[in-house]
């Protein structure tokens, strides 16, 4: 009954559209048009973030219901079973931009957002990693405000074994169509940070394809330029590994700083440790980021700055 009550409030909450100005100072070309995404009701976010399901089955059920309430339904929402666990996959189909004559101008490719949802550690496992798993349906909702030119796949995976099962489910052709993977983990402790491991990306331009829209989104939201935060001991579940090892550009977004590195997975890992205002700002930032990713070309830019400096391998 608790799950039903939570999702009913979410369904009834009013979501308001958030629109970016058509032009503002940014590193992106000035002629880029403004984009629109749906904004979640803070009350609904707070309710879902504040009551953290504990058993993995309840987590998966709540995530499935939240996706359903936000209109990811039917064939677009499915449970992927594998030996030892379950993944939950929500697809937002894309429509390629068309040129004169009705031929596709941009090849339809896939952008993957991924988070692990399983309970971890001795606390509520709210930071590690309900905060990241819950973000995925919010991002689906944000992007559903208008037609997308890429297909987006939002994957709730059951740890690293779930990530491997997801990777194995793609054919070689489907893997080549993945433009990039963005993993979300431990959000709401502070400003969103990013980490890219350059050693696992064949193309020196692959990281730029994911980072540049993130940088643009921080400008849109009037936030400082994002810091590169190298994961420390808190980062025990790497859902990007299989994809990175196959040269799919991947980026981790988290919020763990020096002063909070002991929180994820500890007894203090509870919903009260998540700053609600920071988390709400992160929703807006990542919604903006996802919309910016949708505007990127299927081809990498002709040139890009040097990759971020190397850190420890996660």
Secondary structure, DSSP 8 states (H G I E B T S, - for coil): -HHHHHHHHHHHS--EEEE--S--S-SS-TT----EEEE--HHHHHHHHHS---SHHHHHHHHHHHHHHTT--GGGEEEEEETTEEEEEEEE-----B-TTS-BSS---EEEEEEE-S--SSS--IIIIIHHHHHHHHHHHHHTTS--SSEEEEEEESHHHHHHHHHHHS-HHHHHTEEEEEEE-S-SSSS-EEE--GGG-SSTTHHHHHHHHHHHHHHHTT-----B----TT----SSHHHHHTT--EEEEE---GGGTTTTTSTT-SGGGS-HHHHHHHHHHHHHHHHHHHTS-SS--S------------
